[in-house]
Amino acid sequence: MKKSFFLLTTLLVTYLGLSQTSVDYLLKGAGKFELRDYRGAIADFTKAIELDPETEGAYFVRGAAKYELGDYHGAIADYNKAISLNPIAETYHNRGVAKTDLQDFQGAIPDFNKAIELDPDYKEAYYNRGLVKYNLQDFRGAIADYNKAISLDPEFTETYHNRGRAKANLQDFRGAIDDYNTAIGLDPKVAEAYYNRGLAIANLQDFREAITDFDKAIELDPEHTEAFYNRGLAKFYLQDFRGAMFDFDKAIKLDPESAILYYSRGVVKLQLGLINSGCLDLSKAEQLGYKDANGLIKKYCQ
C-alpha cells in the first residue's frame, strides 16, 4: 500500500486546482503517515478535504491511514468517494484489500478485477486476488493469479510461498516444495515457509526431513505453536514418543486451550504407559470439545 500512497502524494502536490493551503495539509499528513502517526495524518487529510472537497487524492490517502488503524469500513468509505471522483487502479486495489480484511471475499474480487483491467501489469492486484481465491478454496484460480504475479516479478517472494500453499491443498506436495524452496532462497528468514515446507514433506512421509524444517521454523519463531505440534506428530510417527511429548508440552504452554494438543499428548502418554496422566489429558481434551477423546477414555480410563 505504501507504494500507492506515495505515488498519490506526489501527484497531489502538482494537482491543478488545489489551494496551496490544501497542499500544505496533504504534505503534513504525508509526513505523519510516514512516521506512522495515522491519527495525526487523518486530521490533516480531513482538513485538506474541508478546503478542497472534490480532491480524490485526499480521500485516497485518508483511506490508507484509516486502513492502517484497522478502520476498514472507514477506509472503504473514503475509497468509494475517491473512485467516484477519479476511478484509478490503486484505489480499486486498496478497496479490495480492505474488503478482504473484512472477509468480504466476493466483494473484493470485482475490485481486483477492475484494478487489473485498468492496469494489466499490477502484480499486487493479481497476488491479492489470488489470496482471495485461496480463501474461497478456488486453489486452481489462485495458482493462475500467482503465476501471473510471478511473471511480472520473478522475485515476489510471498507469491511463491502462497502458490505453494495452494498446490499443497491440491495434494501437489512436490510442486509445493519447489515453491517453498524458491521462497526460502529469496528470503531465508521466514518461519512460515519452513513450516509449510515441513508439512508438505511430512505428507510425503519423510518425517525426519520434515523435523528439520520444523526445527528451523521454531528457531526463527520460538512461539510457533503449530510447528511444535507438527514436529511432535512427526516424532510420534517415528515412534520417538518422549520427543513427541516434549513438543506437545511446549505447544500446550503456548496454547493451553487447544483440545487437539491435550488429546495428542494424552495418546503419547498412553504409548509410554503413563495411563493416569494420559487419561487426565484425554479428559481435558474432551472438556475442550474434542469428542474423539471419548473412545480412548472408555477404553483406557474407566
N, C-alpha and C positions, 0 to 999 in steps of 0.2 A: 504493500500500500504506500510506503514512503516514496517510492519512485513516482507514482501517480501524483502524490501530494505536492512534491516539489516541482514537478512539471507544471502543474496548475498554478502554483505560486509564482513561477517565473512568468507565465502568461498573464497573470493578474496585474503585474507591475506595469505592463505595457498595454493593458486593455483600454481601448479608446472609450471615453465616456465616463471613466471613473474619476471622481474627485481626488485631489491629492490627499485629502484627509482620509478618505476611504482606503486608499493605498497604504497610508501610514498604519492604519489599524490592521490591515491584512499582513503587512510586514512584521508588525509587532506580534501578531498572532502566530505567524510562521516561526518566529524566533522562540516563542514559548512552546510551540508544538515540538520543535527540535529538542528542547530541554525537558520534554515530557510533562510540561505544565499544561495539561489538556484543558483543565477548567479555566485557567487564565486565557488560553488560546480561544476557547469558545466565547468568552466575554468580548475579546477583541473582534472576532469574526462577526459576532452578533451586532456590535457597534457599526462595523463596516456595512452590514446588511441594512441597518436602520438608515444609513446615509445613502446607500445605493441598493434599493431592494430588488432590482432586476439583474443583479450581477450573479450569474450562475456559479462562477468560481468560488465565491464566498460561501455559498451553500455547500459546495463540494468539500471545501476544506473544513467547514464546521462539522459536516457529516463524518469526516475522517477522525476528527477529535472526539466526537461522541462515540464512535466505534471503539476507539482506544480505551474509553472509560466503561465499555460494556453496555452502553446505551444503544442497542442495536435498533430498536424501534425509532429512537430519535434520529439515528444515522439514516435510516431508510427514508424518514420524512424529509430530511434535507436533500438526500439524493433524488427523491421524487421531484422536488422543486427545481433542482439543478437540471434534471432531464427535461422538465417542461420548458426550461429556458434555452437549453442547448444540449441536445442528446449526443453525448460523446461516449466512446468505448469505455474509458476509465470509470465513468460514473455507473454505467450498467454493470461493469465488473464488480465494483465495490459494493453496489447494492446486492448483487448476487452473493457476495461473501457474507454480508450482514444477514441475509435470509438463511444462508447455510448455518450460521451460528445460532439461529433461532429454530433450527431443524426443519425449516420450510424448504425441503429439497426440491419439491415440484415447482415451487415458485422461483427458486434460484436458477434452474436450468434455462428458462427463457431469457433471463438477464445475461447469462454467459453466452447463450446463442447470439444475442444482439451484439454483445461486445465483440464476438468473433466475426459477425457479419460486417461490423464497422472497421475492424482491424484484424484481418485474417492471420496476421503474424503475432497475435497477442498470446504468448506462451502461457502466462499466468491464467488466462481465461480457459485455455484447454486443460491445464492442470487442475484448476478448481472445479471445472465441470466434471473432470474425471473423479475427483473426490466425492462429488455429489452422486454420481452414478454408482460409485462403490457403495456409498451408504444406502442406495436404493437396491443394492445387490445385483446391479447390472454390471457384472465384472468384465464381460467382453467389451461393453461400451466404454467402461473406464479405461481398459487397456488401449483401446483405439485413441482416446484422448491423450493418454500418457505418451503413446507413440508419437503423436503429433507434437506435443510439447518437447519431447526429446529431439525430434528432428529439427526443431527451431533452436534448441540449446542443448547440445550433447553433454554438457556438464551440469545440468539441472539435477542436482543430487537427489532431492526429495522425490522427484518423479520416478527414478529407478526404484527407490525403496517402496513407494506406493504401488508401482506396477508389479513389483514382487509380491506384495500382499494380495493383489487381485489375482495373480497367477496361482498363488497358493490356494486361494478359495476355489479355483477351478481344478485343484489337485495336480497342477503342473509344478511340482516341487522343484524339479531340476531347473526349470525356467526361472522360478522364483529365486533359487540360489544364485543363478547367474546375475540377476538384477541386484540382489543384496551384495554380491561380490563387487559389482561396479560402484554401488553406493558407498561401500566401505572404502574402496580405493580412492574415491573422490573426497571422502570425509571420514577418517577412521576414528572419530571421537563421538560417534552417535550410538548410544547404548541400544536403542531400539532396533537398529539394523542388525547388530549381532544377535539380539534376542530373537528377532523374526527369522534370521537365517538358521539359528539353532532349532526353532520349531520346524522349519522345512526339513532340516537334516534329520531330526527325530522322526518325522513322518516317513523318512526313507529307512528307518530302523537302525541308523548309525548313531547309537546313543552316546558312545564315547566322544565322537566328534561334536555332537550337539552340546555335551557338557562343556567342551572347550569354549564354544560361543556363549553359553550361559555364564561361564566364568568371566568372560570379557565384559559382558553386559553388566554384571554385578560390580566389576572393577570400576566401570565408568559411572554406574548409578547404584550405589550401595543400598538404596531403598527400593529397588526394583522387585516388588513382591512377586510378580509373575515369573521373573527369571529364577528366583529361589524355588518357587513352586515347581516349575517345569524341570529345573535341574534335579530337584528331588524325585520327580517322576522318572527321569532318565536313569537316575541311580537305582530306583526301585526295579526298573526293568532289567538292570544289570545285577540285580539281587544284592546290591550294596544297601542293605536296609538301615544300617546305622547312619550312613551318609545321607540317605533319604530323610531320616528322622531329623537330622541336624538342619537340613534345608527347610523342612516343614516347620520346625521350631522357629527359624528365622522369619519365615513368611508370616506365621501367626503373630509374632511380635509386631510386624508391620501392619497387619490387617487382622485384628483379633475378633472380628465379627464375620469372618468368611467361613461358611459352613463346609465348603469343599476342602478347606485346609485341615480342619479338625477331622473330617472323615478320612482324608488321605493319611494323616498321622496315625489315626486310630488303626487303620489297616496295617500300616508298617509295624506298629506296636504288637498287633496280634501275630504278625510274622516272627517277631522277636520273642514271643512268649510272654509279653507284658500284658496279660489279659485284663487285669483290673484297670490299669492306666489306659489301655486301648479302649475299653468299654466306656470310660469317662469321656474320651474324645468322641466316640461314636454318639453318645448321648447328647453331647454338646452340639454336634453336627445336626442331629435330629431336632433339637430345640431351635436351632437357627434356620430350620426349614428344609434340610436335606433328607428327603423321605427314603432314599435308598439305604440310609444307615439302619433302618428298622430291621431289615433282613439279617444283617450281621449281629445286631443286638439280640434278636431272638435266638440266633444260633450259638453265640459265644457268651452272652452276658446274662442269661437267665437260668 
